[in-house]
Amino acid sequence: MALFENGNDSPLIPDPGPVRAPRRRSRGMRLGTAAIAVALVALAGMSFLPTGYVVQQPGPVFNTLGTAETTDGEEIPLISVEGAETFPTAGALDLTTVQVRGNRENTPSWFELAIAWFDPSRAIMPLDSVFPPQQSTEQRNEMSAQDMVNSKQDGIAAALLELGYDIGTKVRIVSIADASPAVGHLEVDDIVLSANGEKIDTNDELRALIQQGEGATLQLVIERGGTQQTVEVTPVWVVDEASPDGAWRMGVGITHDYDFPIDVTIQLDNVGGPSAGQMFALGIIDTLTPGELNGGKQVAGTGTIRADGVVGPIGGIRQKLFGARGAGAEYFLAPATNCDEVVGHVPDGMRVFAVETLDDSLAVLAGIRGEASLDTLPSCETALAR
């Protein structure tokens, strides 16, 4: 029922009472508002200041059983073999990568770093640990490219040795950094035969002797132009992305010259670094053996590899875990030496296995295809508990 007043048709409106003048803001409120405005302006200004950091984030994932794009845009098998029988494959054996956001010329803003801080798939790294001041961008790219060449060769060697092939090995100098200790002593294409009297067959053997010497002068027997000679090189201490805690270096790039009995080609352009070796080896073994090594499932992994099948540590393991899971992998092969970085950082829906050798990885794949119990195989948690 409507309410009316004084017998007319005007609706009943309550008396609003006295009208009050608007209150003036207090001095404290004005100062607080000004402080917030200044803080916002400062924050906006900081977003354009150099930070001294870069961000590691998941990079592309490549199926070693699939195809890769050439520089001409053509899709060809990532792994191809001539001189031996090959077999159909299924599923995926994914190699994982890491991308770096930023460089010396263009570092991420403080705002971007703040966002990365709360993203478990990304990591904030000091600029100098990824881009050492004493190393030019060109030198870094050359080293990264050479690491990939070595990774391919070592992956092929490990796979063929696992399958019973005989191969020979030589250690060859492929590059010499400017102002490095090797300048004037070593030359590109020198073959390193021995160091301090010990026969050298692999880069790892040479690196181990360099570290053991702790900066002492190294006596090398090399082959140059078909003749042998002895040279001396004194390593220097270097801190870079590959060795953030520092390592003794001669300042040379090294590759392995293998005598392979069959022709294996790995097509992967625009990707650098040494960490794909294990997945290359598994892809080659799957290609050269009947059946599906992975049971037709999607398996991802990472890790350097030596010709003898030893799987070594890599950088960016957490970003690689998230990249693999984002690509659909449910299983991941991680170097046991990276397990301290894995525990507590495994994406939901992924199962990670700790591997030390190529045989360990093959055992995991046997479990994935149902030939063994996965529960008996080491995870990173059990590996660290040992």
Residue pairs with C-beta under 8 A, 6 or more apart in sequence:
2 11
3 11
3 12
4 10
4 11
4 12
5 11
5 12
43 110
43 111
46 109
46 110
46 111
47 109
47 110
47 111
48 109
49 109
49 110
50 107
51 107
51 108
51 109
51 110
51 113
51 127
52 107
52 126
52 127
53 102
53 107
53 108
53 113
53 124
53 125
53 126
53 127
54 100
54 101
54 102
54 103
54 107
54 108
54 124
54 125
54 127
54 130
54 131
55 100
55 101
55 102
55 108
55 112
55 113
55 116
55 122
55 123
55 124
55 125
56 98
56 99
56 100
56 101
56 122
56 123
56 124
56 125
56 130
56 316
56 319
57 98
57 99
57 100
57 101
57 116
57 121
57 122
57 123
57 319
58 96
58 97
58 98
58 99
58 121
58 319
58 320
58 322
58 323
58 326
59 96
59 97
59 98
59 99
59 319
59 323
60 97
60 271
60 323
61 94
61 95
61 96
61 97
61 300
61 323
61 324
61 326
61 327
61 329
62 68
62 78
62 94
62 95
62 97
62 268
62 271
63 78
63 92
63 93
63 94
64 78
64 79
64 93
64 94
64 95
64 279
64 280
64 282
64 283
65 78
65 79
65 89
65 90
65 91
65 92
65 93
65 283
65 286
65 287
66 77
66 78
66 92
67 75
67 76
67 77
67 78
68 75
68 76
68 77
68 78
68 267
68 268
68 269
69 75
69 269
70 76
70 267
70 269
71 269
76 267
77 267
78 266
78 267
78 268
78 283
79 264
79 265
79 266
79 267
79 280
79 283
79 284
79 287
80 264
80 265
80 267
81 262
81 263
81 264
81 265
81 284
81 287
81 288
82 262
82 263
82 265
83 261
83 262
83 263
84 262
84 288
85 288
86 287
86 288
87 287
87 288
87 289
87 290
87 291
89 286
89 287
89 292
89 293
90 292
90 294
90 296
91 292
91 294
91 295
91 296
91 297
91 298
91 299
92 294
92 297
92 298
92 299
92 300
92 329
93 279
93 282
93 283
93 286
93 293
93 294
93 299
93 300
93 301
94 279
94 298
94 299
94 300
94 301
94 324
94 327
94 329
95 275
95 276
95 279
95 280
95 300
95 301
95 302
96 300
96 301
96 302
96 320
96 321
96 323
96 324
97 271
97 273
97 320
97 323
98 315
98 316
98 319
98 320
98 323
100 125
100 130
101 108
101 112
101 116
102 108
102 127
103 131
103 137
104 127
104 131
104 137
107 127
108 116
113 124
116 122
116 123
116 124
117 124
120 318
120 322
120 345
121 318
121 319
121 322
121 323
122 319
123 316
123 318
123 319
128 239
129 239
129 240
129 241
129 244
130 241
131 137
131 140
131 241
132 140
132 238
132 239
132 240
132 241
134 238
135 143
135 177
135 240
139 177
139 178
140 241
141 272
142 175
142 253
143 175
143 253
144 272
144 273
145 272
146 174
146 175
146 253
146 254
146 255
147 272
147 273
147 274
148 268
148 271
148 272
148 273
148 274
148 276
149 174
149 255
150 203
150 254
150 255
150 256
150 274
151 273
151 274
151 275
151 276
151 277
151 280
151 304
151 305
152 266
152 268
152 276
152 277
152 280
153 255
153 256
153 258
154 256
154 277
154 304
154 305
154 306
154 307
155 266
155 276
155 277
155 278
155 279
155 280
155 281
155 284
155 305
156 258
156 260
156 264
156 266
156 280
156 281
156 284
157 167
157 169
157 256
157 258
157 260
157 307
158 277
158 281
158 305
158 306
158 307
158 308
158 309
158 358
159 264
159 280
159 281
159 282
159 284
159 285
159 288
159 358
160 167
160 260
160 261
160 262
160 264
160 284
161 167
161 307
161 308
161 309
162 281
162 285
162 309
162 358
162 359
162 362
163 285
163 288
163 289
165 260
165 261
165 262
166 261
167 258
167 259
167 260
167 261
167 307
168 258
168 259
169 201
169 202
169 256
169 257
169 258
169 259
169 307
170 191
170 201
170 256
170 257
170 258
171 191
171 192
171 200
171 201
171 202
171 203
171 206
171 254
171 255
171 256
171 257
172 189
172 190
172 191
172 192
172 254
172 255
172 256
172 257
173 182
173 186
173 187
173 188
173 189
173 190
173 191
173 192
173 252
173 253
173 254
174 188
174 189
174 253
174 254
174 255
175 188
175 252
175 253
176 182
176 183
176 186
176 187
176 188
176 251
176 252
176 253
177 251
177 252
177 253
179 251
180 236
180 249
180 250
180 251
180 252
181 233
181 234
181 235
181 236
181 249
181 250
181 251
182 233
182 250
182 251
182 252
183 251
185 231
185 232
185 233
186 220
186 222
186 231
186 233
186 250
186 252
187 224
189 224
190 222
190 223
190 224
191 222
191 223
191 224
191 257
192 200
192 206
192 220
192 221
192 222
192 254
193 199
193 200
193 221
193 222
193 223
193 228
194 200
194 220
194 221
195 205
195 206
195 209
195 210
195 218
195 219
195 220
195 221
196 209
196 213
196 218
196 219
197 219
198 205
198 209
200 206
200 209
202 256
202 306
202 307
203 254
203 255
203 256
204 306
206 254
209 218
210 218
210 235
210 248
210 249
210 250
211 247
211 248
213 235
213 248
214 248
215 234
215 235
215 236
215 237
215 248
216 234
217 232
217 233
217 234
218 232
218 233
218 234
218 235
218 250
219 230
219 231
219 232
220 230
220 231
220 232
220 233
221 228
221 229
221 230
222 228
222 229
222 230
222 231
233 250
235 248
235 249
235 250
236 248
236 249
236 251
237 246
237 247
237 248
237 249
238 246
238 247
238 248
238 249
238 251
239 245
239 246
239 247
241 315
242 315
256 307
258 307
264 284
266 280
268 276
273 314
274 304
274 314
275 302
275 303
275 304
275 314
275 315
276 302
277 303
277 304
277 305
278 301
278 302
278 303
278 304
278 305
278 311
278 333
278 335
278 355
278 358
278 361
279 300
279 301
279 302
279 303
279 333
280 305
281 305
281 309
281 358
282 293
282 301
282 358
282 361
282 362
282 365
285 293
285 362
286 292
286 293
286 294
292 369
293 362
293 365
293 369
294 365
294 368
294 369
295 365
295 368
295 369
295 370
296 369
297 330
297 331
297 368
297 369
298 327
298 328
298 329
298 330
298 331
299 329
299 331
299 332
299 333
299 365
299 368
300 320
300 324
300 327
300 329
300 331
300 332
300 333
301 324
301 332
301 333
301 334
301 355
301 361
302 314
302 317
302 320
302 333
302 334
302 335
303 311
303 312
303 313
303 314
303 333
303 334
303 335
303 338
303 355
304 311
304 312
304 313
304 314
304 335
305 311
305 312
305 358
306 312
309 357
309 358
309 359
310 356
310 357
311 335
311 336
311 355
311 356
311 357
311 358
311 360
311 361
312 335
312 337
313 335
313 337
313 338
314 320
314 335
314 338
317 334
317 335
317 338
317 341
317 342
318 341
318 342
318 345
321 332
321 334
321 342
321 345
321 346
321 347
321 350
321 352
322 347
324 332
324 350
325 347
325 348
325 349
325 350
329 350
330 349
330 350
330 351
331 350
331 351
331 352
331 353
331 364
331 368
332 350
332 351
332 352
332 353
333 353
333 355
333 361
333 364
334 342
334 352
334 353
334 354
334 355
334 380
335 354
335 355
335 356
336 354
336 355
336 356
336 378
336 380
336 383
337 356
339 354
339 380
339 383
339 384
340 384
342 352
342 354
342 380
343 380
343 381
343 384
346 352
346 380
351 374
351 379
352 379
352 380
353 360
353 364
353 374
353 377
353 378
353 379
354 360
354 378
354 379
354 380
354 382
354 383
355 361
355 364
360 378
363 372
363 377
364 374
364 377
366 372
367 373
367 374
367 376
367 377
368 374
378 386
